[in-house]
Structures are given as structure tokens and as C-alpha cells.
Amino acid sequence: MSAREKGGPVRTVTHYVNGQTSTGSGGRRQPVFNPATGERIAEVVLGTAADVDHAVESAARGAERWGEVSLGRRQGILFRFRELMDVRREDLAKAVTREHGKVLDDARGEVARGLEVLEFACGIPHLLKGDFSENVSTGVDAHSIRQPLGVVAGITPFNFPVMVPMWMLPVALACGNAFVLKPSEKDPTPSLMLAEMATEAGIPDGVLNVVQGDAEVVDALLVHEGIAAISFVGSTPVARHVYRTATDCGKRVQALGGAKNHLVVMPDADPDLAADALVSSAYGSAGERCMAISVGVLVGSIGDEVRKRVQERASRLTVTDGSEDGADMGPLINRAHLERVAGLVAEGEAEGAELVLDGRGLQVRGREGGFFLGPCLFDHVTPEMEIYRQEVFGPVLSLVRVDTSGDALGLVNRNHYGNGLSVFTDSGAAARYFTSKCTVGMIGINVPIPVPMAYYSFGGWNDSLFGANHIHGPDGVAFYTKGKAVTVRWPQKSAGLDMGFTSHD
């Protein structure tokens, strides 16, 4: 056992308020682990409602100044933020791997996706352009503008500690708002790194604040009178709570929930391409993705061929410390989550699904204390089983057999989630059928993970989204601004008393 595990000194992860770190007002702290070793590598301070008050007060002062900054200057600061993040992308990726556990290449990809949203936000002068109509009535013109909300907040999950905050804060800041971020307490360091980069880039003190914490901080943010909007990504039960609580307090809310994403393999698909896609999308990041494919829907005669190929590929994956060369899959985030996922595997086996690959009990040499679960593969899963019904959020792939494309569509549409669907086929007609008829928010055709680029918006349907707006892209700009319509007349002389509305003459 290391000195750290024995209770020796560890690094403290703090809040970041008004341009500086702070331990806040609370005395509670929580350990942060390296999931690959089980070692306690840091402790994070857990904030209180008083810490939220302090951050919001700082943000309110920052928003007043920041909202008056010209679009050109705002854009220049965002460009500098982008350059700093690009230069330090490897440091960010290593911090993600150290606290989350995902393999380093995957962490690098997460940072790259965050950068893409920041690059999108750098175009904010174009994105905030309003409309103009000349002579809507004689001598009267009309135009529209979009203005910032003020102070907004984001609550983000453990699985993407860089990418998901970067879905929110660049767009919010670009639109002239101040931002309060509550990251996951399980891997809190990357958020501090981002805030410090933003300050170095020139974003004024108070405009970007980080409050570490757990449910106490979340609940304080949801009801705080000084916050105009809440962005959230997490599980469906919490997303529903966030939406109901914050909207009851008069806030705008975009709350992205859980998922049960399907990949449909049509009989005309290339079985090798389909198997590659199923393995990479189900087991990448140890399945801890809201866009992970957790259900393979095998249509007709292709089922046995695809299963054989998936089994062969998944059994060859190298599961180890994500910082090691050659790692395909790292550990789960903590022991409690490992036990939950392993319990669902046991439940699926008890319900009668065929457990083709069992990753339980995996030991990684030299990392015996790590939270590892190898790839798990089920076949002949049915929709009534818990392994199908629940969002597993781990390296578990369920194969479901159906006879026709109509059966596949019905299966997907009956699921209460609605995040993403991938379809592998050589038929344009089949692709169009699923694209048109499927009740999910994001669809990929021969694409393993149907995540849109930053200049489109990300979001699901049904129980995968609460609120009207998807996240980042055009929906993000609309969410973080409020519209104003302006009607203008510059009369040459008095037009006399008019007791009605201006006519269109």
C-alpha cells in the first residue's frame, strides 16, 4: 500500500472563483482515485450553498462587464483560449486518463472534440447576426438582435470531463454570459485546467467559475435566483429532476439524459465492417459514453456471422491502464460502478441471455487494485431483460435477433430512450427508412457512433432530453441568448396623434 493510500498528503482540487483558486467555506472533502490502480491521488473540496452564492455573485459582476465587451475583442480572447488549449492538449488528455481511466488516445480525442466546439464559438460575430427588414411600414424598419442571459451554469458528468464542459462554456461565453461550472467530483482536475487557461487567454475574472461538489451544489444551482439557465448532462432520473426543479424556478433548462443506443445490422451489410463498428462503439471508453452502442440488432441471416466476428475481435482487446502503450480499454471510474455493472451482467445471465464473453474477475498485472472489467458480450437478449432495459454504462454489448427491418425499427422506437441509432447497410432505401421513421435525435449510416460535428447540435429525443434545445451548435447559441425585436421610425415631422397600431401602409 502506498503512502497516499495510507493517508499521506495528497493534492487538493479546489474551486475556481473570480480568477483564483479557493477552498471555499465547507469542510467536506472526497477522495479522487486513479481507476487503473485504485490509488487515492487527490482529494476534492465539496462546495456548499454559500460557495454557490459566492460564485454567482462573482459571475454577476463578471457578466456585467463581459456582456459589454465588443464581439471582436470577445472573439480574439476565444481564439487565444483555443491556442492555449491546443498547446496543452496532451496535458489535458493525461489528466483525463489519470482520473477517469480511459485510454490516452481516447482522451486525446475527447480534447479534440472540445476544441471543435471552441472553434465553432470563435465564429460568434457571424452566429449572433440578427435579421433586418426595411420599410415594413412606410418609413418604418424592423430588426432583431440576440443578447446574453447573464449568469448561466453547467453541471457535467464524469465520463467526459473536458468535452462536455466544452460543449457548454465556449458558446455561453461567446454569447456574452458568465458561466458557473459544476464538474463531476470523480474527475475534477480538467475543469480547473480549462478555467485557468481561459483566464490566461484574457477572459475577465468572474466570467468563468468552477464550484466543485456533489448534490448539495447541484441543488443550490438549480434554485439560485441569480442563475438564468442550466445545462446538464447525466443520467435520465437526474436530468428529469434538474429539468423540473430548475424550470419551476423560472430557468431555461437543457438537460441531456441517458441512452440505450442501437446499431442495426441489415442482411446486406458487410459483416466485418459491422463487427468493427460494434466492438469499437460498445467497448471504447469502457462503454462509459452516452453515445456508446450497447445493443446490436442483427436482422435476418447475418446474425451468426456478425456474432462470430464480434466475439473474436472483443476477445483480443487489451484491457489495461489507459496510460500504457497498446491499451484498447481502461478501467471503470470507481469500484461502486464496477460492482453495479458486474451485477447487471450477473442479472442478464440469470434472466437467460447467453453470456458469450464474461469480463468479470479480470486482473491486470501490476494493477491489481484497479477497477477493471473485461469486455462482456450477450447474445439472444430480449427487450424484457434488465440488461436490455437499463443503461449499463459499461463494456457490455447485447445482441438482439430480429427477422425484418420493420422489427428492428419497432424495437428501437419502443425504447423509452432516444439518443442515437446507427444502421449498417448497403441499401439507400433501408438507410432512408430508418432515417425517416426512427424516433431518436442522432442517426448514423455506416457510422459507429452517430455524434454530429460541433456546428450541428447534439441531443436526443424522448427520455434522453428534457427541454427544447439540444446542446452546442446553433441550438447552443439560441439557448444562451434571448431575442429582441426592434421596430424603428425616424419621422421628418410630427405625424399627428395615432390611437392605434402603426399601419402597414
Buried (B, 14 or more C-beta within 10 A) or exposed (E): EEEBBEEEEBEEBBBBBBBEBBBBBBEEBBBBBBBBBBBBBBBBBBBBBEBBBBBBBBBBBBBEEBBEBEBEEBBBBBBBBBEBBEEBBEBBBBBBBBBBBBBBBBBBBBBBBBBBBBBBBBEBEEBBEEEEEEEBBEEBBBBEBBBBBBBBBBBBBBBBBBBBBBBBBBBBBBBBBBBBBBBBBBBBBBBBBBBBBBBEBBBBBBBBBBBBBBEBBBBBBBBBEBBBBBBBBBBBEBBBBBBBBBBEBEBBBBBBBBBBBBBBBBBEBBBEBBBBBBBBBBBBBBBBBBBBBBBBBBBBEBBEBBBEBBBEBBBEBEBBBBBBEEBBBBBBBBBEBBEBBBEBBBBBBEBEBEBBBBBBEBEBEEBEBBBBBBBBBBBBBEEEBBBBEBBBBBBBBBBBBBEEBEBBBEBBBEBEBBBBBBBBBEBEEBBEBBEEEBBBBBBBBBBBBBBBEBBBBBBBBBBBBBBEBBBBBBBBBBBBBBEEEEEEEEEEEEEEEEEEEBEEE
